Amino acid sequence: MSDSGNQPQTIPRPILLAAGAMILCAITLAWFGQTSGIGRVSPPTAEAIASKDLRFEDGSDGKMVIYDKNGLAAIDPANAGFLFGVVRGLGRERALQGANADAPYTLTRWSDGRISLLDRETGHEIQISAFGIDNIRSFASLLQSESGK
């Protein structure tokens, strides 16, 4: 009988050297990125120039009722589908996390032109400015009635 079936199989030396070189390269690039800051993403450093706390509720007529410290406004979903979608998505996340559904959201206009909606209950923040001018307008109009920090 032949003994060739019992010989251990070895990985060729060039493949081992190539794998080692790749690992060393990955570690070196990760170290370089950490120490040099190249490729690092940092949050924007803009200041808030207008901010409002808003509560959103479903109205009995299918409209969304929006409360701020001065009163309320009703918005028709046919005219503000994006706004409805964002608020419903944040509300769904609150429900999944068991967070307070009645807590206000914070809508902010930043000095660099961005608009964001922050849910302090879950920590999620939506950068409204990333979704185009028409969608920005639907949220910006909520800041125009009174802008205060």
C-alpha positions, 0 to 999 in steps of 0.5 A: 500500500502507498503511504502518500495519503498520510502525508501532511499538506503544506501551504506553499511558502510564497502564499504564506509570505503574501498573506503575512505581507497583506496583514502587515500592510493592513496593520500599518495602514490602520496605524497611519490613518489613526495617527495622521487623521487621514480618512477620519470623519469628524462632526461639523463644527457649526453653531445653532442659529435657530432651534425649536422643540416640536411635538408631533401628533396625529390629528383626528382629520388625518392631518399632523398637528405640530406643537411648539411653545407658541401654539400649534399648526396642522399640516396636511400629509398631501403637502408634506409627505417627507415630513410625515415620513421622517416623523413616523420613522422617528416615532417608530424607533421610539416605540421600538426602544420604549421611549417617551412618545410625547417628548419633543423633537429638536429642529435646528438650523445651523450656521453652515446652512444645514437643518437637522431634526434630533430625537433626544429620546433615542439619540437619532438625528436626521440631517434634513439638508441631505434630502434636497431643497423641497424637503428642506423647505417643509422643515424650514417653514417650521422654524420661520414662525419664530426663530429662537434658540 
